[in-house]
Amino acid sequence: MRYLSFVLVCIGVVAGTTAPAHAQNYPWCLIYGGDGGGAQNCGFSTYQQCMATSAGGSDICIRNNWYQPPAGPSRRR
């Protein structure tokens, strides 16, 4: 019975302290294998960072169509 209580308390602590997941929001994507031929990684802030990660060959970097810049500071009236 103590074991069950311990497990339930642990589950409650973990459930109460986890933060919600957020999707990546970066402006550049690396497509491995060229034009739609492979996996895609949209986790790059700059074109240079994307190209540096590329293994060369037929990998290409493209703009992320789903990228949304962070909201700027709100203005008070």
Jmol script that loads the backbone (N, CA, C; Angstrom):
load data "model"
ATOM      1  N   MET A   1       0.817  -1.184   0.000  1.00  0.00           N
ATOM      2  CA  MET A   1       0.000   0.000   0.000  1.00  0.00           C
ATOM      3  C   MET A   1       0.868   1.257   0.000  1.00  0.00           C
ATOM      4  N   ARG A   2       1.982   1.223   0.730  1.00  0.00           N
ATOM      5  CA  ARG A   2       2.867   2.379   0.736  1.00  0.00           C
ATOM      6  C   ARG A   2       3.470   2.616  -0.642  1.00  0.00           C
ATOM      7  N   TYR A   3       3.774   1.537  -1.346  1.00  0.00           N
ATOM      8  CA  TYR A   3       4.345   1.650  -2.689  1.00  0.00           C
ATOM      9  C   TYR A   3       3.364   2.342  -3.629  1.00  0.00           C
ATOM     10  N   LEU A   4       2.100   1.957  -3.576  1.00  0.00           N
ATOM     11  CA  LEU A   4       1.070   2.558  -4.420  1.00  0.00           C
ATOM     12  C   LEU A   4       0.920   4.044  -4.100  1.00  0.00           C
ATOM     13  N   SER A   5       0.924   4.387  -2.838  1.00  0.00           N
ATOM     14  CA  SER A   5       0.834   5.795  -2.434  1.00  0.00           C
ATOM     15  C   SER A   5       2.038   6.581  -2.956  1.00  0.00           C
ATOM     16  N   PHE A   6       3.219   6.001  -2.854  1.00  0.00           N
ATOM     17  CA  PHE A   6       4.430   6.655  -3.343  1.00  0.00           C
ATOM     18  C   PHE A   6       4.354   6.905  -4.842  1.00  0.00           C
ATOM     19  N   VAL A   7       3.909   5.906  -5.593  1.00  0.00           N
ATOM     20  CA  VAL A   7       3.787   6.033  -7.049  1.00  0.00           C
ATOM     21  C   VAL A   7       2.778   7.121  -7.401  1.00  0.00           C
ATOM     22  N   LEU A   8       1.645   7.156  -6.731  1.00  0.00           N
ATOM     23  CA  LEU A   8       0.635   8.165  -7.011  1.00  0.00           C
ATOM     24  C   LEU A   8       1.137   9.576  -6.693  1.00  0.00           C
ATOM     25  N   VAL A   9       1.878   9.724  -5.614  1.00  0.00           N
ATOM     26  CA  VAL A   9       2.450  11.030  -5.276  1.00  0.00           C
ATOM     27  C   VAL A   9       3.461  11.449  -6.335  1.00  0.00           C
ATOM     28  N   CYS A  10       4.297  10.519  -6.786  1.00  0.00           N
ATOM     29  CA  CYS A  10       5.280  10.833  -7.827  1.00  0.00           C
ATOM     30  C   CYS A  10       4.595  11.261  -9.119  1.00  0.00           C
ATOM     31  N   ILE A  11       3.545  10.561  -9.504  1.00  0.00           N
ATOM     32  CA  ILE A  11       2.805  10.922 -10.718  1.00  0.00           C
ATOM     33  C   ILE A  11       2.188  12.312 -10.561  1.00  0.00           C
ATOM     34  N   GLY A  12       1.650  12.603  -9.410  1.00  0.00           N
ATOM     35  CA  GLY A  12       1.064  13.923  -9.160  1.00  0.00           C
ATOM     36  C   GLY A  12       2.090  15.038  -9.233  1.00  0.00           C
ATOM     37  N   VAL A  13       3.277  14.801  -8.678  1.00  0.00           N
ATOM     38  CA  VAL A  13       4.337  15.809  -8.715  1.00  0.00           C
ATOM     39  C   VAL A  13       4.792  16.052 -10.150  1.00  0.00           C
ATOM     40  N   VAL A  14       4.996  14.995 -10.907  1.00  0.00           N
ATOM     41  CA  VAL A  14       5.443  15.130 -12.297  1.00  0.00           C
ATOM     42  C   VAL A  14       4.370  15.826 -13.127  1.00  0.00           C
ATOM     43  N   ALA A  15       3.130  15.444 -12.974  1.00  0.00           N
ATOM     44  CA  ALA A  15       2.043  16.041 -13.747  1.00  0.00           C
ATOM     45  C   ALA A  15       1.858  17.517 -13.400  1.00  0.00           C
ATOM     46  N   GLY A  16       2.124  17.884 -12.174  1.00  0.00           N
ATOM     47  CA  GLY A  16       1.942  19.271 -11.746  1.00  0.00           C
ATOM     48  C   GLY A  16       3.096  20.191 -12.081  1.00  0.00           C
ATOM     49  N   THR A  17       4.249  19.636 -12.445  1.00  0.00           N
ATOM     50  CA  THR A  17       5.414  20.488 -12.680  1.00  0.00           C
ATOM     51  C   THR A  17       5.869  20.533 -14.132  1.00  0.00           C
ATOM     52  N   THR A  18       5.224  19.808 -15.017  1.00  0.00           N
ATOM     53  CA  THR A  18       5.660  19.811 -16.407  1.00  0.00           C
ATOM     54  C   THR A  18       5.099  21.024 -17.136  1.00  0.00           C
ATOM     55  N   ALA A  19       5.896  21.568 -18.056  1.00  0.00           N
ATOM     56  CA  ALA A  19       5.485  22.714 -18.866  1.00  0.00           C
ATOM     57  C   ALA A  19       4.975  22.215 -20.212  1.00  0.00           C
ATOM     58  N   PRO A  20       4.065  22.943 -20.827  1.00  0.00           N
ATOM     59  CA  PRO A  20       3.572  22.519 -22.134  1.00  0.00           C
ATOM     60  C   PRO A  20       4.664  22.616 -23.191  1.00  0.00           C
ATOM     61  N   ALA A  21       4.601  21.734 -24.165  1.00  0.00           N
ATOM     62  CA  ALA A  21       5.583  21.738 -25.248  1.00  0.00           C
ATOM     63  C   ALA A  21       5.246  22.830 -26.259  1.00  0.00           C
ATOM     64  N   HIS A  22       6.273  23.395 -26.862  1.00  0.00           N
ATOM     65  CA  HIS A  22       6.095  24.413 -27.884  1.00  0.00           C
ATOM     66  C   HIS A  22       6.792  23.960 -29.158  1.00  0.00           C
ATOM     67  N   ALA A  23       6.184  24.239 -30.293  1.00  0.00           N
ATOM     68  CA  ALA A  23       6.769  23.867 -31.576  1.00  0.00           C
ATOM     69  C   ALA A  23       7.972  24.749 -31.883  1.00  0.00           C
ATOM     70  N   GLN A  24       8.891  24.208 -32.662  1.00  0.00           N
ATOM     71  CA  GLN A  24      10.035  25.010 -33.096  1.00  0.00           C
ATOM     72  C   GLN A  24       9.541  26.111 -34.018  1.00  0.00           C
ATOM     73  N   ASN A  25      10.165  27.253 -33.928  1.00  0.00           N
ATOM     74  CA  ASN A  25       9.792  28.370 -34.763  1.00  0.00           C
ATOM     75  C   ASN A  25      11.066  29.052 -35.253  1.00  0.00           C
ATOM     76  N   TYR A  26      11.650  28.509 -36.307  1.00  0.00           N
ATOM     77  CA  TYR A  26      12.877  29.046 -36.858  1.00  0.00           C
ATOM     78  C   TYR A  26      12.697  29.316 -38.354  1.00  0.00           C
ATOM     79  N   PRO A  27      13.402  30.313 -38.895  1.00  0.00           N
ATOM     80  CA  PRO A  27      13.157  30.730 -40.280  1.00  0.00           C
ATOM     81  C   PRO A  27      13.802  29.880 -41.369  1.00  0.00           C
ATOM     82  N   TRP A  28      14.723  28.958 -41.055  1.00  0.00           N
ATOM     83  CA  TRP A  28      15.416  28.200 -42.102  1.00  0.00           C
ATOM     84  C   TRP A  28      15.284  26.699 -41.898  1.00  0.00           C
ATOM     85  N   CYS A  29      15.085  25.976 -43.004  1.00  0.00           N
ATOM     86  CA  CYS A  29      14.967  24.518 -42.995  1.00  0.00           C
ATOM     87  C   CYS A  29      16.061  23.896 -43.848  1.00  0.00           C
ATOM     88  N   LEU A  30      16.582  22.774 -43.401  1.00  0.00           N
ATOM     89  CA  LEU A  30      17.549  21.991 -44.170  1.00  0.00           C
ATOM     90  C   LEU A  30      16.824  20.754 -44.679  1.00  0.00           C
ATOM     91  N   ILE A  31      16.864  20.547 -45.991  1.00  0.00           N
ATOM     92  CA  ILE A  31      16.272  19.354 -46.585  1.00  0.00           C
ATOM     93  C   ILE A  31      17.419  18.434 -46.973  1.00  0.00           C
ATOM     94  N   TYR A  32      17.484  17.304 -46.304  1.00  0.00           N
ATOM     95  CA  TYR A  32      18.535  16.333 -46.572  1.00  0.00           C
ATOM     96  C   TYR A  32      18.197  15.581 -47.859  1.00  0.00           C
ATOM     97  N   GLY A  33      19.104  15.550 -48.782  1.00  0.00           N
ATOM     98  CA  GLY A  33      18.887  14.818 -50.019  1.00  0.00           C
ATOM     99  C   GLY A  33      18.273  15.644 -51.127  1.00  0.00           C
ATOM    100  N   GLY A  34      18.235  16.953 -50.987  1.00  0.00           N
ATOM    101  CA  GLY A  34      17.794  17.807 -52.085  1.00  0.00           C
ATOM    102  C   GLY A  34      16.306  18.037 -52.153  1.00  0.00           C
ATOM    103  N   ASP A  35      15.800  18.257 -53.336  1.00  0.00           N
ATOM    104  CA  ASP A  35      14.419  18.673 -53.576  1.00  0.00           C
ATOM    105  C   ASP A  35      13.397  17.657 -53.092  1.00  0.00           C
ATOM    106  N   GLY A  36      13.025  17.762 -51.828  1.00  0.00           N
ATOM    107  CA  GLY A  36      11.979  16.914 -51.271  1.00  0.00           C
ATOM    108  C   GLY A  36      12.333  15.440 -51.187  1.00  0.00           C
ATOM    109  N   GLY A  37      13.600  15.090 -51.364  1.00  0.00           N
ATOM    110  CA  GLY A  37      13.968  13.691 -51.401  1.00  0.00           C
ATOM    111  C   GLY A  37      14.336  13.088 -50.074  1.00  0.00           C
ATOM    112  N   GLY A  38      14.324  13.877 -49.004  1.00  0.00           N
ATOM    113  CA  GLY A  38      14.758  13.315 -47.738  1.00  0.00           C
ATOM    114  C   GLY A  38      14.083  13.962 -46.548  1.00  0.00           C
ATOM    115  N   ALA A  39      14.707  13.808 -45.403  1.00  0.00           N
ATOM    116  CA  ALA A  39      14.167  14.371 -44.172  1.00  0.00           C
ATOM    117  C   ALA A  39      14.334  15.880 -44.168  1.00  0.00           C
ATOM    118  N   GLN A  40      13.614  16.531 -43.264  1.00  0.00           N
ATOM    119  CA  GLN A  40      13.648  17.987 -43.177  1.00  0.00           C
ATOM    120  C   GLN A  40      13.865  18.390 -41.736  1.00  0.00           C
ATOM    121  N   ASN A  41      14.708  19.407 -41.507  1.00  0.00           N
ATOM    122  CA  ASN A  41      14.979  19.937 -40.180  1.00  0.00           C
ATOM    123  C   ASN A  41      14.813  21.445 -40.239  1.00  0.00           C
ATOM    124  N   CYS A  42      13.781  21.968 -39.588  1.00  0.00           N
ATOM    125  CA  CYS A  42      13.512  23.410 -39.597  1.00  0.00           C
ATOM    126  C   CYS A  42      13.920  24.027 -38.258  1.00  0.00           C
ATOM    127  N   GLY A  43      15.160  23.861 -37.885  1.00  0.00           N
ATOM    128  CA  GLY A  43      15.626  24.347 -36.598  1.00  0.00           C
ATOM    129  C   GLY A  43      16.804  25.293 -36.699  1.00  0.00           C
ATOM    130  N   PHE A  44      16.824  26.170 -37.709  1.00  0.00           N
ATOM    131  CA  PHE A  44      17.987  27.030 -37.925  1.00  0.00           C
ATOM    132  C   PHE A  44      17.586  28.500 -37.929  1.00  0.00           C
ATOM    133  N   SER A  45      18.366  29.306 -37.221  1.00  0.00           N
ATOM    134  CA  SER A  45      18.101  30.734 -37.123  1.00  0.00           C
ATOM    135  C   SER A  45      18.606  31.508 -38.323  1.00  0.00           C
ATOM    136  N   THR A  46      19.704  31.064 -38.924  1.00  0.00           N
ATOM    137  CA  THR A  46      20.287  31.785 -40.059  1.00  0.00           C
ATOM    138  C   THR A  46      20.582  30.819 -41.204  1.00  0.00           C
ATOM    139  N   TYR A  47      20.699  31.389 -42.387  1.00  0.00           N
ATOM    140  CA  TYR A  47      21.053  30.594 -43.557  1.00  0.00           C
ATOM    141  C   TYR A  47      22.445  29.989 -43.375  1.00  0.00           C
ATOM    142  N   GLN A  48      23.374  30.762 -42.821  1.00  0.00           N
ATOM    143  CA  GLN A  48      24.736  30.288 -42.608  1.00  0.00           C
ATOM    144  C   GLN A  48      24.764  29.107 -41.645  1.00  0.00           C
ATOM    145  N   GLN A  49      23.960  29.152 -40.612  1.00  0.00           N
ATOM    146  CA  GLN A  49      23.886  28.045 -39.655  1.00  0.00           C
ATOM    147  C   GLN A  49      23.350  26.792 -40.341  1.00  0.00           C
ATOM    148  N   CYS A  50      22.360  26.976 -41.194  1.00  0.00           N
ATOM    149  CA  CYS A  50      21.781  25.853 -41.932  1.00  0.00           C
ATOM    150  C   CYS A  50      22.818  25.217 -42.849  1.00  0.00           C
ATOM    151  N   MET A  51      23.530  26.036 -43.609  1.00  0.00           N
ATOM    152  CA  MET A  51      24.531  25.526 -44.543  1.00  0.00           C
ATOM    153  C   MET A  51      25.700  24.863 -43.821  1.00  0.00           C
ATOM    154  N   ALA A  52      26.068  25.386 -42.643  1.00  0.00           N
ATOM    155  CA  ALA A  52      27.166  24.795 -41.879  1.00  0.00           C
ATOM    156  C   ALA A  52      26.790  23.392 -41.388  1.00  0.00           C
ATOM    157  N   THR A  53      25.517  23.165 -41.130  1.00  0.00           N
ATOM    158  CA  THR A  53      25.054  21.859 -40.684  1.00  0.00           C
ATOM    159  C   THR A  53      24.937  20.878 -41.836  1.00  0.00           C
ATOM    160  N   SER A  54      24.718  21.402 -43.028  1.00  0.00           N
ATOM    161  CA  SER A  54      24.560  20.557 -44.211  1.00  0.00           C
ATOM    162  C   SER A  54      25.816  19.730 -44.442  1.00  0.00           C
ATOM    163  N   ALA A  55      25.610  18.492 -44.813  1.00  0.00           N
ATOM    164  CA  ALA A  55      26.740  17.604 -45.086  1.00  0.00           C
ATOM    165  C   ALA A  55      27.271  17.804 -46.498  1.00  0.00           C
ATOM    166  N   GLY A  56      26.685  18.744 -47.226  1.00  0.00           N
ATOM    167  CA  GLY A  56      27.099  18.966 -48.611  1.00  0.00           C
ATOM    168  C   GLY A  56      26.325  18.047 -49.542  1.00  0.00           C
ATOM    169  N   GLY A  57      26.823  17.885 -50.720  1.00  0.00           N
ATOM    170  CA  GLY A  57      26.123  17.020 -51.673  1.00  0.00           C
ATOM    171  C   GLY A  57      24.833  17.656 -52.130  1.00  0.00           C
ATOM    172  N   SER A  58      23.730  16.947 -51.960  1.00  0.00           N
ATOM    173  CA  SER A  58      22.459  17.447 -52.468  1.00  0.00           C
ATOM    174  C   SER A  58      21.573  18.054 -51.382  1.00  0.00           C
ATOM    175  N   ASP A  59      22.110  18.333 -50.187  1.00  0.00           N
ATOM    176  CA  ASP A  59      21.336  18.999 -49.142  1.00  0.00           C
ATOM    177  C   ASP A  59      21.115  20.449 -49.536  1.00  0.00           C
ATOM    178  N   ILE A  60      19.902  20.980 -49.233  1.00  0.00           N
ATOM    179  CA  ILE A  60      19.627  22.382 -49.535  1.00  0.00           C
ATOM    180  C   ILE A  60      18.966  23.053 -48.338  1.00  0.00           C
ATOM    181  N   CYS A  61      19.134  24.354 -48.236  1.00  0.00           N
ATOM    182  CA  CYS A  61      18.495  25.152 -47.201  1.00  0.00           C
ATOM    183  C   CYS A  61      17.432  26.027 -47.862  1.00  0.00           C
ATOM    184  N   ILE A  62      16.249  26.030 -47.263  1.00  0.00           N
ATOM    185  CA  ILE A  62      15.154  26.844 -47.778  1.00  0.00           C
ATOM    186  C   ILE A  62      14.515  27.606 -46.625  1.00  0.00           C
ATOM    187  N   ARG A  63      13.766  28.667 -46.973  1.00  0.00           N
ATOM    188  CA  ARG A  63      13.026  29.407 -45.948  1.00  0.00           C
ATOM    189  C   ARG A  63      11.876  28.547 -45.433  1.00  0.00           C
ATOM    190  N   ASN A  64      11.603  28.663 -44.131  1.00  0.00           N
ATOM    191  CA  ASN A  64      10.505  27.947 -43.497  1.00  0.00           C
ATOM    192  C   ASN A  64       9.208  28.709 -43.774  1.00  0.00           C
ATOM    193  N   ASN A  65       8.298  28.118 -44.539  1.00  0.00           N
ATOM    194  CA  ASN A  65       7.029  28.769 -44.872  1.00  0.00           C
ATOM    195  C   ASN A  65       6.130  28.952 -43.656  1.00  0.00           C
ATOM    196  N   TRP A  66       6.346  28.158 -42.619  1.00  0.00           N
ATOM    197  CA  TRP A  66       5.509  28.223 -41.423  1.00  0.00           C
ATOM    198  C   TRP A  66       6.073  29.134 -40.342  1.00  0.00           C
ATOM    199  N   TYR A  67       7.216  29.766 -40.616  1.00  0.00           N
ATOM    200  CA  TYR A  67       7.869  30.620 -39.614  1.00  0.00           C
ATOM    201  C   TYR A  67       7.017  31.839 -39.295  1.00  0.00           C
ATOM    202  N   GLN A  68       6.843  32.105 -38.016  1.00  0.00           N
ATOM    203  CA  GLN A  68       6.167  33.311 -37.561  1.00  0.00           C
ATOM    204  C   GLN A  68       7.093  34.021 -36.590  1.00  0.00           C
ATOM    205  N   PRO A  69       7.547  35.223 -36.928  1.00  0.00           N
ATOM    206  CA  PRO A  69       8.441  35.944 -36.022  1.00  0.00           C
ATOM    207  C   PRO A  69       7.769  36.168 -34.665  1.00  0.00           C
ATOM    208  N   PRO A  70       8.569  36.252 -33.606  1.00  0.00           N
ATOM    209  CA  PRO A  70       7.982  36.497 -32.294  1.00  0.00           C
ATOM    210  C   PRO A  70       7.300  37.857 -32.256  1.00  0.00           C
ATOM    211  N   ALA A  71       6.265  37.946 -31.474  1.00  0.00           N
ATOM    212  CA  ALA A  71       5.541  39.216 -31.347  1.00  0.00           C
ATOM    213  C   ALA A  71       6.430  40.255 -30.685  1.00  0.00           C
ATOM    214  N   GLY A  72       6.370  41.448 -31.200  1.00  0.00           N
ATOM    215  CA  GLY A  72       7.151  42.546 -30.625  1.00  0.00           C
ATOM    216  C   GLY A  72       6.533  43.007 -29.314  1.00  0.00           C
ATOM    217  N   PRO A  73       7.201  43.925 -28.655  1.00  0.00           N
ATOM    218  CA  PRO A  73       6.652  44.425 -27.393  1.00  0.00           C
ATOM    219  C   PRO A  73       5.338  45.176 -27.648  1.00  0.00           C
ATOM    220  N   SER A  74       4.392  44.998 -26.756  1.00  0.00           N
ATOM    221  CA  SER A  74       3.112  45.691 -26.923  1.00  0.00           C
ATOM    222  C   SER A  74       3.271  47.148 -26.535  1.00  0.00           C
ATOM    223  N   ARG A  75       2.547  48.002 -27.267  1.00  0.00           N
ATOM    224  CA  ARG A  75       2.622  49.437 -26.991  1.00  0.00           C
ATOM    225  C   ARG A  75       1.462  49.841 -26.097  1.00  0.00           C
ATOM    226  N   ARG A  76       1.769  50.676 -25.135  1.00  0.00           N
ATOM    227  CA  ARG A  76       0.715  51.205 -24.255  1.00  0.00           C
ATOM    228  C   ARG A  76       0.165  52.482 -24.852  1.00  0.00           C
ATOM    229  N   ARG A  77      -1.097  52.715 -24.632  1.00  0.00           N
ATOM    230  CA  ARG A  77      -1.726  53.941 -25.137  1.00  0.00           C
ATOM    231  C   ARG A  77      -1.920  54.931 -24.032  1.00  0.00           C
TER     232      ARG A  77
END
end "model"
wireframe off; spacefill off
backbone 0.3
color backbone group
